[in-house]
Amino acid sequence: MDKLAEIAKKRKAAHARMTGLKSKVYAAFVEMERAAFADGALAARDKELIAVGISVVGHCESCMQWHIEQAAKAGATFAQVLEAVEVGIEMGGGPATVAARFALEVMDAVWPVSDTDRGLTPVREDR
């Protein structure tokens, strides 16, 4: 099983387990998440993009995968997610570039076309 599928499988299993255990704290967290990502003064898409940048800074692969996928479902484009990742890099410095590598893997799974097809070109090839 590839890494993205394995992360999603573990996340779903943990969610089911915590729900099955009737964890009040977890239920409250899920409700808070629903409220936080609902459309409001900011659109849900924009909130997901914010979460992408935060996930990069926090080096949370499961978070990056979830929020990139949710951003796409909410209508975000590859370019918008890339900019959110870039904000995360700026805020997190060098270590965030490592997390950004994983974010790119998720983005390629969500939007499976080449950077050339997107009109994007790499800044440097030597990293």
KEBADREN-974132 format. One record per atom (N, C-alpha, C): chain; atom name; z, y, x. Coordinates in Angstrom, 1 decimal, decimal comma. Example, Ala and Ser with C-alpha at 12.3 -4.5 7.8 and 13.67 -1.06 7.14 Angstrom:
% KEBADREN-974132
<vexti A&fikol N&z 7,8&y -5,7&x 13,2>
<vexti A&fikol CA&z 7,8&y -4,5&x 12,3>
<vexti A&fikol C&z 7,8&y -3,3&x 13,2>
<vexti A&fikol N&z 7,1&y -2,2&x 12,8>
<vexti A&fikol CA&z 7,1&y -1,1&x 13,7>
<vexti A&fikol C&z 7,9&y 0,0&x 12,9>
This chain:
% KEBADREN-974132
<vexti A&fikol N&z 0,0&y -1,2&x 0,9>
<vexti A&fikol CA&z 0,0&y 0,0&x 0,0>
<vexti A&fikol C&z 0,0&y 1,2&x 0,9>
<vexti A&fikol N&z -0,8&y 2,2&x 0,6>
<vexti A&fikol CA&z -0,8&y 3,4&x 1,4>
<vexti A&fikol C&z 0,4&y 4,3&x 1,2>
<vexti A&fikol N&z 0,6&y 5,2&x 2,1>
<vexti A&fikol CA&z 1,8&y 6,0&x 2,2>
<vexti A&fikol C&z 2,0&y 6,8&x 0,9>
<vexti A&fikol N&z 1,0&y 7,4&x 0,4>
<vexti A&fikol CA&z 1,1&y 8,2&x -0,9>
<vexti A&fikol C&z 1,5&y 7,3&x -2,0>
<vexti A&fikol N&z 0,9&y 6,2&x -2,2>
<vexti A&fikol CA&z 1,2&y 5,3&x -3,3>
<vexti A&fikol C&z 2,7&y 4,8&x -3,1>
<vexti A&fikol N&z 3,1&y 4,5&x -1,9>
<vexti A&fikol CA&z 4,4&y 4,0&x -1,7>
<vexti A&fikol C&z 5,5&y 5,1&x -2,0>
<vexti A&fikol N&z 5,2&y 6,3&x -1,6>
<vexti A&fikol CA&z 6,2&y 7,4&x -2,0>
<vexti A&fikol C&z 6,3&y 7,6&x -3,5>
<vexti A&fikol N&z 5,1&y 7,5&x -4,2>
<vexti A&fikol CA&z 5,1&y 7,7&x -5,6>
<vexti A&fikol C&z 5,8&y 6,5&x -6,3>
<vexti A&fikol N&z 5,6&y 5,3&x -5,8>
<vexti A&fikol CA&z 6,3&y 4,1&x -6,3>
<vexti A&fikol C&z 7,8&y 4,3&x -6,2>
<vexti A&fikol N&z 8,3&y 4,7&x -5,0>
<vexti A&fikol CA&z 9,7&y 4,8&x -4,7>
<vexti A&fikol C&z 10,3&y 5,9&x -5,6>
<vexti A&fikol N&z 9,6&y 7,0&x -5,8>
<vexti A&fikol CA&z 10,1&y 8,1&x -6,6>
<vexti A&fikol C&z 10,2&y 7,7&x -8,0>
<vexti A&fikol N&z 9,2&y 7,0&x -8,6>
<vexti A&fikol CA&z 9,3&y 6,5&x -9,9>
<vexti A&fikol C&z 10,4&y 5,5&x -10,1>
<vexti A&fikol N&z 10,6&y 4,6&x -9,1>
<vexti A&fikol CA&z 11,7&y 3,6&x -9,2>
<vexti A&fikol C&z 13,0&y 4,3&x -9,2>
<vexti A&fikol N&z 13,2&y 5,3&x -8,3>
<vexti A&fikol CA&z 14,5&y 6,0&x -8,3>
<vexti A&fikol C&z 14,8&y 6,7&x -9,6>
<vexti A&fikol N&z 13,7&y 7,4&x -10,1>
<vexti A&fikol CA&z 13,9&y 8,1&x -11,4>
<vexti A&fikol C&z 14,3&y 7,1&x -12,5>
<vexti A&fikol N&z 13,6&y 6,0&x -12,6>
<vexti A&fikol CA&z 14,0&y 5,0&x -13,6>
<vexti A&fikol C&z 15,4&y 4,5&x -13,4>
<vexti A&fikol N&z 15,8&y 4,3&x -12,2>
<vexti A&fikol CA&z 17,1&y 3,7&x -11,9>
<vexti A&fikol C&z 18,2&y 4,8&x -12,3>
<vexti A&fikol N&z 18,0&y 6,0&x -11,9>
<vexti A&fikol CA&z 19,0&y 7,1&x -12,2>
<vexti A&fikol C&z 19,0&y 7,3&x -13,7>
<vexti A&fikol N&z 17,9&y 7,3&x -14,3>
<vexti A&fikol CA&z 17,9&y 7,4&x -15,8>
<vexti A&fikol C&z 18,6&y 6,2&x -16,5>
<vexti A&fikol N&z 18,3&y 5,0&x -16,0>
<vexti A&fikol CA&z 18,9&y 3,8&x -16,5>
<vexti A&fikol C&z 20,4&y 3,8&x -16,3>
<vexti A&fikol N&z 20,9&y 4,4&x -15,2>
<vexti A&fikol CA&z 22,3&y 4,5&x -14,9>
<vexti A&fikol C&z 23,0&y 5,6&x -15,8>
<vexti A&fikol N&z 22,2&y 6,3&x -16,5>
<vexti A&fikol CA&z 22,7&y 7,4&x -17,4>
<vexti A&fikol C&z 23,5&y 8,4&x -16,6>
<vexti A&fikol N&z 23,0&y 8,8&x -15,5>
<vexti A&fikol CA&z 23,6&y 9,8&x -14,6>
<vexti A&fikol C&z 23,5&y 11,2&x -15,3>
<vexti A&fikol N&z 24,7&y 11,7&x -15,6>
<vexti A&fikol CA&z 24,7&y 13,0&x -16,3>
<vexti A&fikol C&z 24,2&y 14,1&x -15,3>
<vexti A&fikol N&z 24,5&y 14,0&x -14,1>
<vexti A&fikol CA&z 24,1&y 15,0&x -13,1>
<vexti A&fikol C&z 22,5&y 14,9&x -12,9>
<vexti A&fikol N&z 22,0&y 13,7&x -12,8>
<vexti A&fikol CA&z 20,5&y 13,6&x -12,7>
<vexti A&fikol C&z 19,8&y 14,1&x -13,9>
<vexti A&fikol N&z 20,4&y 13,8&x -15,1>
<vexti A&fikol CA&z 19,8&y 14,3&x -16,4>
<vexti A&fikol C&z 19,8&y 15,8&x -16,4>
<vexti A&fikol N&z 20,9&y 16,4&x -15,9>
<vexti A&fikol CA&z 20,9&y 17,8&x -15,9>
<vexti A&fikol C&z 19,9&y 18,4&x -14,9>
<vexti A&fikol N&z 19,7&y 17,7&x -13,8>
<vexti A&fikol CA&z 18,8&y 18,1&x -12,8>
<vexti A&fikol C&z 17,3&y 18,1&x -13,4>
<vexti A&fikol N&z 17,0&y 17,0&x -14,1>
<vexti A&fikol CA&z 15,7&y 16,9&x -14,7>
<vexti A&fikol C&z 15,5&y 18,0&x -15,7>
<vexti A&fikol N&z 16,5&y 18,3&x -16,5>
<vexti A&fikol CA&z 16,4&y 19,4&x -17,5>
<vexti A&fikol C&z 16,2&y 20,7&x -16,8>
<vexti A&fikol N&z 16,9&y 20,9&x -15,7>
<vexti A&fikol CA&z 16,8&y 22,2&x -14,9>
<vexti A&fikol C&z 15,4&y 22,3&x -14,4>
<vexti A&fikol N&z 14,8&y 21,2&x -13,9>
<vexti A&fikol CA&z 13,5&y 21,1&x -13,4>
<vexti A&fikol C&z 12,5&y 21,5&x -14,5>
<vexti A&fikol N&z 12,6&y 21,0&x -15,6>
<vexti A&fikol CA&z 11,8&y 21,3&x -16,8>
<vexti A&fikol C&z 11,8&y 22,8&x -17,1>
<vexti A&fikol N&z 13,0&y 23,4&x -17,1>
<vexti A&fikol CA&z 13,2&y 24,8&x -17,4>
<vexti A&fikol C&z 12,6&y 25,6&x -16,2>
<vexti A&fikol N&z 12,8&y 25,2&x -15,0>
<vexti A&fikol CA&z 12,4&y 26,0&x -13,8>
<vexti A&fikol C&z 10,8&y 26,1&x -13,8>
<vexti A&fikol N&z 10,2&y 25,0&x -14,2>
<vexti A&fikol CA&z 8,7&y 24,9&x -14,0>
<vexti A&fikol C&z 8,0&y 25,2&x -15,3>
<vexti A&fikol N&z 8,7&y 25,6&x -16,3>
<vexti A&fikol CA&z 8,0&y 26,0&x -17,6>
<vexti A&fikol C&z 7,3&y 27,4&x -17,4>
<vexti A&fikol N&z 6,3&y 27,6&x -18,1>
<vexti A&fikol CA&z 5,6&y 28,9&x -18,1>
<vexti A&fikol C&z 6,7&y 30,0&x -18,5>
<vexti A&fikol N&z 6,6&y 31,1&x -17,9>
<vexti A&fikol CA&z 7,5&y 32,2&x -18,2>
<vexti A&fikol C&z 6,9&y 33,5&x -17,6>
<vexti A&fikol N&z 7,6&y 34,3&x -17,0>
<vexti A&fikol CA&z 7,0&y 35,5&x -16,3>
<vexti A&fikol C&z 6,0&y 35,0&x -15,2>
<vexti A&fikol N&z 6,3&y 33,9&x -14,6>
<vexti A&fikol CA&z 5,4&y 33,2&x -13,7>
<vexti A&fikol C&z 4,8&y 32,0&x -14,4>
<vexti A&fikol N&z 3,5&y 31,8&x -14,3>
<vexti A&fikol CA&z 2,9&y 30,6&x -14,8>
<vexti A&fikol C&z 3,4&y 29,3&x -14,1>
<vexti A&fikol N&z 3,4&y 28,2&x -14,8>
<vexti A&fikol CA&z 3,8&y 26,9&x -14,2>
<vexti A&fikol C&z 3,0&y 26,7&x -12,9>
<vexti A&fikol N&z 1,8&y 27,0&x -12,9>
<vexti A&fikol CA&z 0,9&y 26,8&x -11,7>
<vexti A&fikol C&z 1,5&y 27,5&x -10,5>
<vexti A&fikol N&z 1,9&y 28,8&x -10,7>
<vexti A&fikol CA&z 2,4&y 29,6&x -9,6>
<vexti A&fikol C&z 3,7&y 29,1&x -9,1>
<vexti A&fikol N&z 4,5&y 28,6&x -10,1>
<vexti A&fikol CA&z 5,8&y 28,0&x -9,7>
<vexti A&fikol C&z 5,6&y 26,8&x -8,8>
<vexti A&fikol N&z 4,6&y 26,0&x -9,2>
<vexti A&fikol CA&z 4,3&y 24,8&x -8,4>
<vexti A&fikol C&z 3,8&y 25,2&x -7,0>
<vexti A&fikol N&z 3,0&y 26,2&x -6,9>
<vexti A&fikol CA&z 2,6&y 26,7&x -5,6>
<vexti A&fikol C&z 3,8&y 27,2&x -4,7>
<vexti A&fikol N&z 4,7&y 27,8&x -5,3>
<vexti A&fikol CA&z 5,9&y 28,2&x -4,6>
<vexti A&fikol C&z 6,6&y 27,0&x -4,1>
<vexti A&fikol N&z 6,8&y 26,0&x -5,0>
<vexti A&fikol CA&z 7,4&y 24,8&x -4,6>
<vexti A&fikol C&z 6,7&y 24,0&x -3,5>
<vexti A&fikol N&z 5,4&y 24,1&x -3,4>
<vexti A&fikol CA&z 4,6&y 23,5&x -2,3>
<vexti A&fikol C&z 5,1&y 24,2&x -1,0>
<vexti A&fikol N&z 5,1&y 25,5&x -0,9>
<vexti A&fikol CA&z 5,5&y 26,2&x 0,3>
<vexti A&fikol C&z 6,9&y 25,8&x 0,7>
<vexti A&fikol N&z 7,8&y 25,8&x -0,3>
<vexti A&fikol CA&z 9,2&y 25,4&x 0,0>
<vexti A&fikol C&z 9,3&y 24,0&x 0,5>
<vexti A&fikol N&z 8,5&y 23,1&x 0,0>
<vexti A&fikol CA&z 8,5&y 21,7&x 0,4>
<vexti A&fikol C&z 8,0&y 21,5&x 1,8>
<vexti A&fikol N&z 7,1&y 22,4&x 2,2>
<vexti A&fikol CA&z 6,6&y 22,3&x 3,6>
<vexti A&fikol C&z 7,7&y 22,8&x 4,5>
<vexti A&fikol N&z 8,4&y 23,8&x 4,2>
<vexti A&fikol CA&z 9,5&y 24,3&x 5,0>
<vexti A&fikol C&z 10,6&y 23,3&x 5,1>
<vexti A&fikol N&z 10,9&y 22,6&x 4,0>
<vexti A&fikol CA&z 11,9&y 21,6&x 3,9>
<vexti A&fikol C&z 11,5&y 20,2&x 4,4>
<vexti A&fikol N&z 10,3&y 20,1&x 4,9>
<vexti A&fikol CA&z 9,8&y 18,8&x 5,4>
<vexti A&fikol C&z 10,0&y 17,6&x 4,4>
<vexti A&fikol N&z 9,9&y 17,9&x 3,1>
<vexti A&fikol CA&z 10,1&y 16,9&x 2,1>
<vexti A&fikol C&z 8,7&y 16,3&x 1,7>
<vexti A&fikol N&z 8,4&y 15,1&x 2,2>
<vexti A&fikol CA&z 7,1&y 14,5&x 1,9>
<vexti A&fikol C&z 7,0&y 14,2&x 0,4>
<vexti A&fikol N&z 8,0&y 13,6&x -0,2>
<vexti A&fikol CA&z 7,9&y 13,3&x -1,6>
<vexti A&fikol C&z 7,8&y 14,6&x -2,5>
<vexti A&fikol N&z 8,5&y 15,7&x -2,0>
<vexti A&fikol CA&z 8,4&y 17,0&x -2,7>
<vexti A&fikol C&z 7,0&y 17,5&x -2,6>
<vexti A&fikol N&z 6,4&y 17,5&x -1,4>
<vexti A&fikol CA&z 5,0&y 18,0&x -1,2>
<vexti A&fikol C&z 4,1&y 17,2&x -2,1>
<vexti A&fikol N&z 4,2&y 15,9&x -2,1>
<vexti A&fikol CA&z 3,2&y 15,1&x -2,9>
<vexti A&fikol C&z 3,4&y 15,5&x -4,4>
<vexti A&fikol N&z 4,6&y 15,5&x -4,9>
<vexti A&fikol CA&z 4,8&y 15,8&x -6,3>
<vexti A&fikol C&z 4,3&y 17,2&x -6,7>
<vexti A&fikol N&z 4,7&y 18,2&x -5,9>
<vexti A&fikol CA&z 4,3&y 19,6&x -6,3>
<vexti A&fikol C&z 2,9&y 19,9&x -6,0>
<vexti A&fikol N&z 2,2&y 19,2&x -5,0>
<vexti A&fikol CA&z 0,8&y 19,4&x -4,9>
<vexti A&fikol C&z 0,1&y 18,8&x -6,1>
<vexti A&fikol N&z 0,5&y 17,6&x -6,5>
<vexti A&fikol CA&z -0,1&y 17,0&x -7,6>
<vexti A&fikol C&z 0,1&y 17,8&x -8,9>
<vexti A&fikol N&z 1,3&y 18,3&x -9,1>
<vexti A&fikol CA&z 1,7&y 19,1&x -10,3>
<vexti A&fikol C&z 0,9&y 20,4&x -10,3>
<vexti A&fikol N&z 0,8&y 21,0&x -9,1>
<vexti A&fikol CA&z 0,0&y 22,2&x -9,0>
<vexti A&fikol C&z -1,5&y 22,0&x -9,4>
<vexti A&fikol N&z -2,0&y 20,9&x -9,0>
<vexti A&fikol CA&z -3,4&y 20,6&x -9,4>
<vexti A&fikol C&z -3,5&y 20,3&x -10,9>
<vexti A&fikol N&z -2,5&y 19,6&x -11,4>
<vexti A&fikol CA&z -2,5&y 19,4&x -12,9>
<vexti A&fikol C&z -2,4&y 20,7&x -13,7>
<vexti A&fikol N&z -1,7&y 21,7&x -13,1>
<vexti A&fikol CA&z -1,5&y 23,0&x -13,7>
<vexti A&fikol C&z -2,7&y 23,9&x -13,5>
<vexti A&fikol N&z -3,7&y 23,4&x -12,8>
<vexti A&fikol CA&z -4,9&y 24,2&x -12,6>
<vexti A&fikol C&z -5,1&y 24,9&x -11,2>
<vexti A&fikol N&z -4,2&y 24,6&x -10,3>
<vexti A&fikol CA&z -4,4&y 25,2&x -8,9>
<vexti A&fikol C&z -5,6&y 24,6&x -8,2>
<vexti A&fikol N&z -6,2&y 25,4&x -7,4>
<vexti A&fikol CA&z -7,4&y 24,9&x -6,6>
<vexti A&fikol C&z -6,9&y 24,5&x -5,2>
<vexti A&fikol N&z -7,8&y 23,8&x -4,5>
<vexti A&fikol CA&z -7,5&y 23,4&x -3,2>
<vexti A&fikol C&z -7,1&y 24,6&x -2,3>
<vexti A&fikol N&z -7,9&y 25,7&x -2,5>
<vexti A&fikol CA&z -7,7&y 26,9&x -1,7>
<vexti A&fikol C&z -6,3&y 27,5&x -2,0>
<vexti A&fikol N&z -5,9&y 27,5&x -3,3>
<vexti A&fikol CA&z -4,6&y 28,0&x -3,6>
<vexti A&fikol C&z -3,5&y 27,2&x -3,0>
<vexti A&fikol N&z -3,6&y 25,9&x -3,1>
<vexti A&fikol CA&z -2,6&y 25,0&x -2,5>
<vexti A&fikol C&z -2,5&y 25,2&x -0,9>
<vexti A&fikol N&z -3,7&y 25,3&x -0,3>
<vexti A&fikol CA&z -3,8&y 25,6&x 1,1>
<vexti A&fikol C&z -3,0&y 26,8&x 1,5>
<vexti A&fikol N&z -3,2&y 27,9&x 0,7>
<vexti A&fikol CA&z -2,5&y 29,1&x 1,0>
<vexti A&fikol C&z -1,0&y 29,0&x 0,8>
<vexti A&fikol N&z -0,6&y 28,2&x -0,2>
<vexti A&fikol CA&z 0,9&y 27,9&x -0,4>
<vexti A&fikol C&z 1,4&y 27,1&x 0,9>
<vexti A&fikol N&z 0,6&y 26,2&x 1,4>
<vexti A&fikol CA&z 1,0&y 25,5&x 2,6>
<vexti A&fikol C&z 1,1&y 26,4&x 3,7>
<vexti A&fikol N&z 0,2&y 27,3&x 3,8>
<vexti A&fikol CA&z 0,2&y 28,3&x 4,9>
<vexti A&fikol C&z 1,4&y 29,2&x 4,9>
<vexti A&fikol N&z 1,8&y 29,6&x 3,7>
<vexti A&fikol CA&z 3,0&y 30,4&x 3,5>
<vexti A&fikol C&z 4,2&y 29,6&x 4,0>
<vexti A&fikol N&z 4,2&y 28,3&x 3,7>
<vexti A&fikol CA&z 5,3&y 27,5&x 4,2>
<vexti A&fikol C&z 5,3&y 27,4&x 5,7>
<vexti A&fikol N&z 4,1&y 27,3&x 6,3>
<vexti A&fikol CA&z 4,0&y 27,3&x 7,8>
<vexti A&fikol C&z 4,6&y 28,6&x 8,4>
<vexti A&fikol N&z 4,2&y 29,7&x 7,8>
<vexti A&fikol CA&z 4,7&y 31,0&x 8,3>
<vexti A&fikol C&z 6,2&y 31,1&x 8,2>
<vexti A&fikol N&z 6,8&y 30,6&x 7,1>
<vexti A&fikol CA&z 8,2&y 30,7&x 6,9>
<vexti A&fikol C&z 9,0&y 29,7&x 7,7>
<vexti A&fikol N&z 8,4&y 28,6&x 8,0>
<vexti A&fikol CA&z 9,0&y 27,5&x 8,7>
<vexti A&fikol C&z 8,7&y 27,4&x 10,2>
<vexti A&fikol N&z 7,7&y 28,1&x 10,7>
<vexti A&fikol CA&z 7,3&y 28,1&x 12,1>
<vexti A&fikol C&z 6,7&y 26,8&x 12,5>
<vexti A&fikol N&z 6,8&y 26,5&x 13,8>
<vexti A&fikol CA&z 6,2&y 25,3&x 14,4>
<vexti A&fikol C&z 6,5&y 24,0&x 13,7>
<vexti A&fikol N&z 7,8&y 23,8&x 13,4>
<vexti A&fikol CA&z 8,1&y 22,5&x 12,7>
<vexti A&fikol C&z 7,4&y 22,3&x 11,4>
<vexti A&fikol N&z 7,2&y 23,4&x 10,7>
<vexti A&fikol CA&z 6,5&y 23,3&x 9,4>
<vexti A&fikol C&z 5,0&y 22,9&x 9,5>
<vexti A&fikol N&z 4,4&y 23,1&x 10,7>
<vexti A&fikol CA&z 3,1&y 22,6&x 10,9>
<vexti A&fikol C&z 3,0&y 21,1&x 10,9>
<vexti A&fikol N&z 4,1&y 20,4&x 11,3>
<vexti A&fikol CA&z 4,1&y 19,0&x 11,2>
<vexti A&fikol C&z 4,2&y 18,5&x 9,7>
<vexti A&fikol N&z 5,0&y 19,2&x 8,9>
<vexti A&fikol CA&z 5,0&y 18,9&x 7,5>
<vexti A&fikol C&z 3,7&y 19,2&x 6,8>
<vexti A&fikol N&z 3,0&y 20,2&x 7,3>
<vexti A&fikol CA&z 1,7&y 20,6&x 6,7>
<vexti A&fikol C&z 0,7&y 19,5&x 6,9>
<vexti A&fikol N&z 0,8&y 18,8&x 8,0>
<vexti A&fikol CA&z -0,2&y 17,6&x 8,2>
<vexti A&fikol C&z -0,1&y 16,7&x 7,0>
<vexti A&fikol N&z 1,1&y 16,4&x 6,6>
<vexti A&fikol CA&z 1,3&y 15,5&x 5,4>
<vexti A&fikol C&z 0,7&y 16,2&x 4,1>
<vexti A&fikol N&z 1,0&y 17,4&x 4,0>
<vexti A&fikol CA&z 0,5&y 18,2&x 2,8>
<vexti A&fikol C&z -1,1&y 18,0&x 2,8>
<vexti A&fikol N&z -1,7&y 18,1&x 3,9>
<vexti A&fikol CA&z -3,2&y 18,0&x 3,9>
<vexti A&fikol C&z -3,6&y 16,6&x 3,5>
<vexti A&fikol N&z -2,9&y 15,6&x 3,8>
<vexti A&fikol CA&z -3,2&y 14,2&x 3,4>
<vexti A&fikol C&z -3,1&y 14,1&x 1,9>
<vexti A&fikol N&z -2,1&y 14,7&x 1,3>
<vexti A&fikol CA&z -2,0&y 14,7&x -0,2>
<vexti A&fikol C&z -3,1&y 15,5&x -0,8>
<vexti A&fikol N&z -3,4&y 16,7&x -0,2>
<vexti A&fikol CA&z -4,5&y 17,5&x -0,8>
<vexti A&fikol C&z -5,8&y 16,7&x -0,7>
<vexti A&fikol N&z -6,1&y 16,0&x 0,4>
<vexti A&fikol CA&z -7,3&y 15,2&x 0,5>
<vexti A&fikol C&z -7,4&y 14,1&x -0,6>
<vexti A&fikol N&z -6,2&y 13,6&x -0,9>
<vexti A&fikol CA&z -6,2&y 12,6&x -2,0>
<vexti A&fikol C&z -6,4&y 13,2&x -3,4>
<vexti A&fikol N&z -5,9&y 14,4&x -3,6>
<vexti A&fikol CA&z -6,1&y 15,1&x -4,9>
<vexti A&fikol C&z -7,5&y 15,7&x -5,0>
<vexti A&fikol N&z -8,0&y 16,3&x -3,9>
<vexti A&fikol CA&z -9,3&y 16,9&x -3,9>
<vexti A&fikol C&z -10,2&y 16,2&x -2,8>
<vexti A&fikol N&z -10,8&y 15,0&x -3,1>
<vexti A&fikol CA&z -11,4&y 14,2&x -2,1>
<vexti A&fikol C&z -12,8&y 14,7&x -1,7>
<vexti A&fikol N&z -12,9&y 15,9&x -1,0>
<vexti A&fikol CA&z -14,1&y 16,4&x -0,5>
<vexti A&fikol C&z -13,8&y 16,9&x 0,9>
<vexti A&fikol N&z -14,8&y 17,1&x 1,7>
<vexti A&fikol CA&z -14,6&y 17,6&x 3,1>
<vexti A&fikol C&z -14,4&y 19,1&x 3,1>
<vexti A&fikol N&z -13,8&y 19,6&x 4,2>
<vexti A&fikol CA&z -13,5&y 21,0&x 4,4>
<vexti A&fikol C&z -14,8&y 21,8&x 4,4>
<vexti A&fikol N&z -15,9&y 21,2&x 5,0>
<vexti A&fikol CA&z -17,2&y 21,8&x 5,0>
<vexti A&fikol C&z -17,6&y 22,1&x 3,6>
<vexti A&fikol N&z -17,5&y 21,1&x 2,7>
<vexti A&fikol CA&z -17,9&y 21,2&x 1,3>
<vexti A&fikol C&z -17,1&y 22,3&x 0,6>
<vexti A&fikol N&z -15,8&y 22,5&x 1,1>
<vexti A&fikol CA&z -15,0&y 23,6&x 0,5>
<vexti A&fikol C&z -15,3&y 24,9&x 1,1>
<vexti A&fikol N&z -16,2&y 25,0&x 2,1>
<vexti A&fikol CA&z -16,5&y 26,3&x 2,7>
<vexti A&fikol C&z -15,4&y 26,7&x 3,7>
<vexti A&fikol N&z -14,6&y 25,7&x 4,1>
<vexti A&fikol CA&z -13,5&y 26,0&x 5,1>
<vexti A&fikol C&z -13,9&y 25,4&x 6,5>
<vexti A&fikol N&z -13,5&y 26,1&x 7,5>
<vexti A&fikol CA&z -13,8&y 25,6&x 8,8>
<vexti A&fikol C&z -12,5&y 25,6&x 9,6>
<vexti A&fikol N&z -12,2&y 24,6&x 10,5>
<vexti A&fikol CA&z -11,0&y 24,6&x 11,2>
<vexti A&fikol C&z -10,9&y 25,8&x 12,2>
<vexti A&fikol N&z -9,7&y 26,3&x 12,4>
<vexti A&fikol CA&z -9,5&y 27,4&x 13,4>
<vexti A&fikol C&z -9,6&y 26,8&x 14,8>
<vexti A&fikol N&z -8,9&y 25,7&x 15,1>
<vexti A&fikol CA&z -9,0&y 25,1&x 16,4>
<vexti A&fikol C&z -9,0&y 23,6&x 16,2>
<vexti A&fikol N&z -9,8&y 22,9&x 17,0>
<vexti A&fikol CA&z -9,9&y 21,5&x 16,9>
<vexti A&fikol C&z -9,0&y 20,7&x 17,9>
<vexti A&fikol N&z -8,3&y 21,4&x 18,8>
<vexti A&fikol CA&z -7,6&y 20,7&x 19,8>
<vexti A&fikol C&z -6,1&y 20,4&x 19,5>
<vexti A&fikol N&z -5,7&y 20,4&x 18,3>
<vexti A&fikol CA&z -4,3&y 20,1&x 18,0>
<vexti A&fikol C&z -4,2&y 18,7&x 17,5>
